[in-house]
């Protein structure tokens, strides 16, 4: 940047994107300083190197902000633990958490834990996972199918991002429609109330005229 640029000649781009051509770094720095900006080397591997006149502090901030956005939500692996005989109430509660994890972009490992003689009837665990796949199938895909590891039967689900985005759009549209409906009802009620007040005023005025 600025005086640290060592190339004898550089290609310069103005802060508004205009191509200023090839010149010495000293001449480019003078141009940058004349408008209160910096000269930054953006393509050192080019021949000649490409430099741009810019606000370097703002450039660093925007770059950091952009990198943060590109990383987005760091995907992590969440786990939901079940038993071969987990009842529907507990299953619904655990799958509510699993659904939240998936909509937030995380993977979910669903694990069935066997104890004692439950290992004799492993099919109940597979049935439990089949049920989970069906209940979460609208927003998830199976990445790793059910697999036994000792006394644990596990599978991994990943978010179906397109399906989740579609559900979120539908939810937003429904909420908007609901708000619009409430506003329209409120407006109708206000109009009706005003009409009723107007009728009452007319009745009172007519009664007053008759009494005279």
C-alpha positions as a Markdown table, in Angstrom:
| # | Residue | x | y | z |
|---|---|---|---|---|
| 1 | Unk | 0.0 | 0.0 | 0.0 |
| 2 | Unk | 1.2 | 3.5 | -0.8 |
| 3 | Unk | 5.0 | 3.8 | -0.4 |
| 4 | Unk | 5.4 | 0.0 | 0.2 |
| 5 | Unk | 4.6 | -0.6 | -3.5 |
| 6 | Unk | 8.0 | -1.6 | -5.1 |
| 7 | Unk | 7.1 | -2.2 | -8.7 |
| 8 | Unk | 8.6 | 0.5 | -11.1 |
| 9 | Unk | 5.4 | 0.7 | -13.0 |
| 10 | Unk | 1.8 | -0.1 | -12.1 |
| 11 | Unk | -1.6 | -0.1 | -13.7 |
| 12 | Unk | -3.9 | 2.2 | -11.8 |
| 13 | Unk | -7.7 | 2.2 | -11.3 |
| 14 | Unk | -9.5 | 5.2 | -9.9 |
| 15 | Unk | -11.9 | 4.9 | -6.9 |
| 16 | Unk | -14.8 | 5.2 | -9.3 |
| 17 | Unk | -13.5 | 2.4 | -11.5 |
| 18 | Unk | -12.0 | 4.5 | -14.2 |
| 19 | Unk | -8.9 | 3.0 | -15.8 |
| 20 | Unk | -6.1 | 5.6 | -15.4 |
| 21 | Unk | -3.5 | 3.6 | -17.3 |
| 22 | Unk | 0.1 | 2.7 | -16.5 |
| 23 | Unk | 2.3 | 5.0 | -14.4 |
| 24 | Unk | 4.9 | 5.1 | -11.7 |
| 25 | Unk | 3.8 | 4.4 | -8.1 |
| 26 | Unk | 4.9 | 7.9 | -7.1 |
| 27 | Unk | 2.5 | 9.5 | -9.6 |
| 28 | Unk | -0.3 | 7.2 | -8.5 |
| 29 | Unk | 0.3 | 8.0 | -4.9 |
| 30 | Unk | 0.1 | 11.8 | -5.7 |
| 31 | Unk | -3.3 | 11.2 | -7.4 |
| 32 | Unk | -4.6 | 9.2 | -4.4 |
| 33 | Unk | -3.4 | 11.8 | -1.8 |
| 34 | Unk | -5.0 | 14.6 | -3.9 |
| 35 | Unk | -8.4 | 13.1 | -3.2 |
| 36 | Unk | -7.6 | 12.0 | 0.4 |
| 37 | Unk | -7.4 | 8.3 | -0.4 |
| 38 | Unk | -4.8 | 5.4 | -0.5 |
| 39 | Unk | -3.1 | 3.5 | -3.3 |
| 40 | Unk | -3.7 | -0.2 | -2.7 |
| 41 | Unk | -2.1 | -3.1 | -4.7 |
| 42 | Unk | -5.0 | -5.4 | -5.6 |
| 43 | Unk | -3.4 | -7.7 | -8.2 |
| 44 | Unk | 0.4 | -8.0 | -7.4 |
| 45 | Unk | 0.8 | -11.0 | -9.8 |
| 46 | Unk | -0.3 | -9.0 | -12.8 |
| 47 | Unk | 2.2 | -7.5 | -15.2 |
| 48 | Unk | 2.3 | -4.7 | -14.4 |
| 49 | Unk | 0.8 | -5.0 | -10.9 |
| 50 | Unk | -2.7 | -3.5 | -10.6 |
| 51 | Unk | -3.3 | -0.9 | -7.9 |
| 52 | Unk | -6.5 | 0.9 | -7.0 |
| 53 | Unk | -7.1 | 4.3 | -5.4 |
| 54 | Unk | -9.5 | 3.7 | -2.5 |
| 55 | Unk | -10.3 | 4.3 | 1.2 |
| 56 | Unk | -8.2 | 1.5 | 2.6 |
| 57 | Unk | -9.8 | 1.5 | 6.1 |
| 58 | Unk | -13.3 | 1.1 | 4.5 |
| 59 | Unk | -11.9 | -1.5 | 2.1 |
| 60 | Unk | -10.7 | -3.6 | 5.1 |
| 61 | Unk | -14.0 | -3.3 | 6.9 |
| 62 | Unk | -16.0 | -4.3 | 3.8 |
| 63 | Unk | -13.8 | -7.2 | 3.2 |
| 64 | Unk | -14.0 | -8.5 | 6.7 |
| 65 | Unk | -17.8 | -8.0 | 6.6 |
| 66 | Unk | -18.0 | -9.9 | 3.3 |
| 67 | Unk | -15.9 | -12.8 | 4.7 |
| 68 | Unk | -18.1 | -13.0 | 7.7 |
| 69 | Unk | -21.2 | -13.3 | 5.5 |
| 70 | Unk | -19.7 | -15.9 | 3.3 |
| 71 | Unk | -19.0 | -18.1 | 6.4 |
| 72 | Unk | -22.6 | -17.7 | 7.5 |
| 73 | Unk | -23.9 | -20.2 | 10.0 |
| 74 | Unk | -21.1 | -22.8 | 10.9 |
| 75 | Unk | -22.7 | -26.2 | 10.5 |
| 76 | Unk | -22.5 | -28.4 | 13.5 |
| 77 | Unk | -23.6 | -31.9 | 14.4 |
| 78 | Unk | -26.4 | -32.0 | 17.0 |
| 79 | Unk | -27.6 | -35.2 | 18.6 |
| 80 | Unk | -31.1 | -36.4 | 19.6 |
| 81 | Unk | -31.2 | -39.6 | 21.7 |
| 82 | Unk | -34.1 | -42.0 | 21.8 |
| 83 | Unk | -34.9 | -45.4 | 23.2 |
| 84 | Unk | -36.5 | -48.2 | 21.2 |
| 85 | Unk | -39.7 | -47.7 | 23.1 |
| 86 | Unk | -39.8 | -43.9 | 23.3 |
| 87 | Unk | -43.4 | -42.9 | 23.6 |
| 88 | Unk | -45.0 | -40.4 | 21.1 |
| 89 | Unk | -45.1 | -37.5 | 23.6 |
| 90 | Unk | -41.4 | -37.7 | 24.2 |
| 91 | Unk | -40.7 | -38.3 | 20.6 |
| 92 | Unk | -42.6 | -35.2 | 19.6 |
| 93 | Unk | -40.6 | -33.1 | 22.1 |
| 94 | Unk | -37.3 | -34.4 | 20.9 |
| 95 | Unk | -38.2 | -34.0 | 17.2 |
| 96 | Unk | -39.2 | -30.5 | 17.9 |
| 97 | Unk | -35.6 | -29.8 | 18.8 |
| 98 | Unk | -34.4 | -31.8 | 15.8 |
| 99 | Unk | -36.6 | -29.7 | 13.5 |
| 100 | Unk | -35.2 | -26.5 | 15.0 |
| 101 | Unk | -31.6 | -27.7 | 14.5 |
| 102 | Unk | -32.3 | -28.6 | 10.9 |
| 103 | Unk | -34.0 | -25.3 | 10.1 |
| 104 | Unk | -31.0 | -23.5 | 11.6 |
| 105 | Unk | -28.7 | -25.4 | 9.1 |
| 106 | Unk | -27.3 | -28.0 | 11.4 |
| 107 | Unk | -26.9 | -31.7 | 10.9 |
| 108 | Unk | -28.7 | -34.0 | 13.3 |
| 109 | Unk | -27.6 | -37.4 | 14.6 |
| 110 | Unk | -30.5 | -39.5 | 15.8 |
| 111 | Unk | -29.4 | -42.2 | 18.2 |
| 112 | Unk | -31.4 | -45.1 | 19.6 |
| 113 | Unk | -29.8 | -46.5 | 22.8 |
| 114 | Unk | -30.4 | -50.1 | 23.7 |
| 115 | Unk | -30.2 | -51.5 | 27.2 |
| 116 | Unk | -30.0 | -55.0 | 28.5 |
| 117 | Unk | -32.4 | -57.4 | 26.7 |
| 118 | Unk | -33.5 | -54.6 | 24.3 |
| 119 | Unk | -30.7 | -55.7 | 22.1 |
| 120 | Unk | -32.7 | -58.9 | 21.3 |
| 121 | Unk | -35.3 | -56.8 | 19.5 |
| 122 | Unk | -33.2 | -54.4 | 17.5 |
| 123 | Unk | -36.0 | -54.0 | 15.0 |
| 124 | Unk | -37.8 | -51.6 | 17.4 |
| 125 | Unk | -34.9 | -49.2 | 17.1 |
| 126 | Unk | -35.0 | -49.4 | 13.3 |
| 127 | Unk | -38.7 | -48.8 | 13.4 |
| 128 | Unk | -38.1 | -45.7 | 15.6 |
| 129 | Unk | -35.7 | -44.3 | 13.1 |
| 130 | Unk | -38.0 | -45.0 | 10.2 |
| 131 | Unk | -40.7 | -43.0 | 12.0 |
| 132 | Unk | -38.2 | -40.2 | 12.5 |
| 133 | Unk | -37.4 | -40.1 | 8.8 |
| 134 | Unk | -41.0 | -39.9 | 8.0 |
| 135 | Unk | -41.8 | -37.1 | 10.5 |
| 136 | Unk | -38.8 | -35.0 | 9.4 |
| 137 | Unk | -38.8 | -35.9 | 5.7 |
| 138 | Unk | -40.3 | -32.6 | 4.7 |
| 139 | Unk | -37.1 | -30.7 | 5.7 |
| 140 | Unk | -34.4 | -33.3 | 5.9 |
| 141 | Unk | -32.5 | -35.9 | 3.9 |
| 142 | Unk | -30.6 | -38.9 | 5.2 |
| 143 | Unk | -26.8 | -38.5 | 4.9 |
| 144 | Unk | -25.8 | -41.7 | 6.8 |
| 145 | Unk | -28.4 | -44.5 | 7.0 |
| 146 | Unk | -29.0 | -46.3 | 10.3 |
| 147 | Unk | -25.9 | -48.2 | 11.5 |
| 148 | Unk | -25.2 | -50.2 | 14.7 |
| 149 | Unk | -22.2 | -49.2 | 16.9 |
| 150 | Unk | -22.2 | -51.4 | 19.9 |
| 151 | Unk | -25.4 | -50.7 | 21.8 |
| 152 | Unk | -26.2 | -47.6 | 19.7 |
| 153 | Unk | -28.1 | -47.4 | 16.5 |
| 154 | Unk | -27.6 | -44.1 | 14.7 |
| 155 | Unk | -28.3 | -42.2 | 11.5 |
| 156 | Unk | -27.4 | -38.7 | 10.4 |
| 157 | Unk | -29.9 | -36.2 | 8.8 |
| 158 | Unk | -28.9 | -33.1 | 6.9 |
| 159 | Unk | -31.1 | -30.1 | 6.1 |
| 160 | Unk | -33.0 | -30.0 | 2.8 |
| 161 | Unk | -32.3 | -26.3 | 2.3 |
| 162 | Unk | -34.7 | -25.8 | -0.6 |
| 163 | Unk | -37.5 | -27.3 | 1.3 |
| 164 | Unk | -36.7 | -25.3 | 4.4 |
| 165 | Unk | -36.6 | -22.1 | 2.3 |
| 166 | Unk | -39.9 | -22.9 | 0.7 |
| 167 | Unk | -41.5 | -23.5 | 4.1 |
| 168 | Unk | -40.1 | -20.3 | 5.5 |
| 169 | Unk | -41.5 | -18.4 | 2.5 |
| 170 | Unk | -44.9 | -20.0 | 2.9 |
| 171 | Unk | -44.9 | -19.1 | 6.7 |
| 172 | Unk | -43.9 | -15.5 | 5.9 |
| 173 | Unk | -46.7 | -15.2 | 3.3 |
| 174 | Unk | -49.2 | -16.7 | 5.8 |
| 175 | Unk | -48.2 | -14.2 | 8.5 |
| 176 | Unk | -48.4 | -11.3 | 6.0 |
| 177 | Unk | -51.9 | -12.4 | 5.0 |
| 178 | Unk | -53.0 | -12.7 | 8.6 |
| 179 | Unk | -51.8 | -9.2 | 9.3 |
| 180 | Unk | -53.5 | -7.9 | 6.2 |
| 181 | Unk | -56.7 | -9.7 | 7.2 |
| 182 | Unk | -56.6 | -8.2 | 10.7 |
| 183 | Unk | -56.0 | -4.7 | 9.3 |
| 184 | Unk | -58.9 | -5.0 | 7.0 |
| 185 | Unk | -61.2 | -6.2 | 9.8 |
| 186 | Unk | -60.1 | -3.3 | 12.0 |
| 187 | Unk | -60.8 | -0.9 | 9.1 |
| 188 | Unk | -64.3 | -2.5 | 8.6 |
| 189 | Unk | -65.0 | -2.3 | 12.3 |
| 190 | Unk | -64.0 | 1.4 | 12.4 |
| 191 | Unk | -66.1 | 2.2 | 9.4 |
| 192 | Unk | -69.1 | 0.4 | 11.0 |
| 193 | Unk | -68.6 | 2.2 | 14.2 |
| 194 | Unk | -68.5 | 5.6 | 12.5 |
| 195 | Unk | -71.6 | 4.7 | 10.6 |
| 196 | Unk | -73.4 | 3.8 | 13.8 |
| 197 | Unk | -72.3 | 7.1 | 15.4 |
| 198 | Unk | -73.5 | 9.0 | 12.4 |
| 199 | Unk | -76.9 | 7.3 | 12.5 |
| 200 | Unk | -77.2 | 8.1 | 16.3 |
| 201 | Unk | -76.4 | 11.7 | 15.6 |
| 202 | Unk | -79.1 | 11.9 | 12.9 |
| 203 | Unk | -81.6 | 10.3 | 15.2 |
| 204 | Unk | -80.8 | 12.7 | 18.0 |
| 205 | Unk | -81.0 | 15.7 | 15.6 |
| 206 | Unk | -84.4 | 14.5 | 14.3 |
| 207 | Unk | -85.7 | 14.1 | 17.8 |
| 208 | Unk | -84.6 | 17.6 | 18.7 |
| 209 | Unk | -86.4 | 19.0 | 15.7 |
| 210 | Unk | -89.6 | 17.2 | 16.5 |
| 211 | Unk | -89.6 | 18.5 | 20.1 |
| 212 | Unk | -89.4 | 22.0 | 18.8 |
